[in-house]
Structure formats: C-alpha cells, structure tokens
Amino acid sequence: MHFGSLPSVGVGELKADDFLLDVREDDEWQAGHIEGALHIPMSDFVARYGELTEAAPQDGTVNVICRSGG
C-alpha cells in the first residue's frame, strides 16, 4: 500500500499528546516501540481499521511509524 509523498516528522517535533500509529509487523514492534502507540501491523490494517477510527482524534494528526519511512 502506498499513500504517495507524506511529510516526515522527527521525534523532537512530536508533542506529548500526539497520536502515534505503528504499522510495523509484530517482530519489529516486539524489538522496540514507543509507549502509548497504537499497533496495527500493515498486514492487518484493512481488517483492523476500525480500531484506528475509534482511537485516533477526529480533528488531529495521526503520526505513522513504519519500517522504511517515506
């Protein structure tokens, strides 16, 4: 799945209340992740999309953590 060009955000640019979605696979998540991030692996994203819509702020920004970036 490709969403086109999206801006990158550095860790130092995040605010304490920013919403984080981690789409890395389970093994990558288990190797290390940011506390409080919602984990929905890309391979499960379509099936679990409802979890994102329930958890994410309706009027805010969702910051996505992925393996490859870009």
RACORNOR-V802923 format. One record per residue. SS is DSSP state (2 for helix, 1 for strand, 0 for the rest). PSI is psi in radians with two decimals (* if undefined). BURIAL is # if it has 9 or more other C-alpha atoms within 8 Angstrom, else .. Layout:
SS&PSI&BURIAL  SS&PSI&BURIAL
This chain:
0&2.31&.  0&2.29&.  0&0.18&.  0&-2.83&.  0&2.19&.  0&2.60&.  0&2.57&.  0&2.53&.  0&2.24&.  0&2.73&.  2&-0.69&.  2&-0.27&.  2&-0.20&.  0&2.55&.  0&2.77&.  0&-0.55&.  0&0.19&.  0&2.51&#  1&2.29&#  1&2.26&#  1&2.10&#  1&2.00&#  0&0.21&#  0&2.77&#  0&2.89&#  2&-0.76&.  2&-0.63&.  2&-0.71&#  2&-0.80&#  2&-0.48&.  2&-0.34&.  0&2.42&.  0&2.92&.  0&2.19&.  0&2.34&.  0&-0.19&.  0&2.52&#  1&2.25&.  1&1.98&#  0&1.79&#  0&2.53&#  2&-0.60&.  2&-0.31&.  2&0.04&.  2&-0.83&#  2&-0.79&.  2&-0.51&.  2&0.23&#  2&-0.61&.  2&-0.58&.  2&-0.68&.  2&-0.80&#  2&-0.50&.  2&-0.67&.  2&-0.58&.  0&2.56&#  0&2.42&.  0&-0.46&.  0&0.30&.  0&-3.02&.  0&2.41&.  1&2.05&#  1&2.18&#  1&2.29&.  1&2.17&#  0&2.97&.  0&-0.78&.  0&-0.34&.  0&-3.11&.  0&*&.
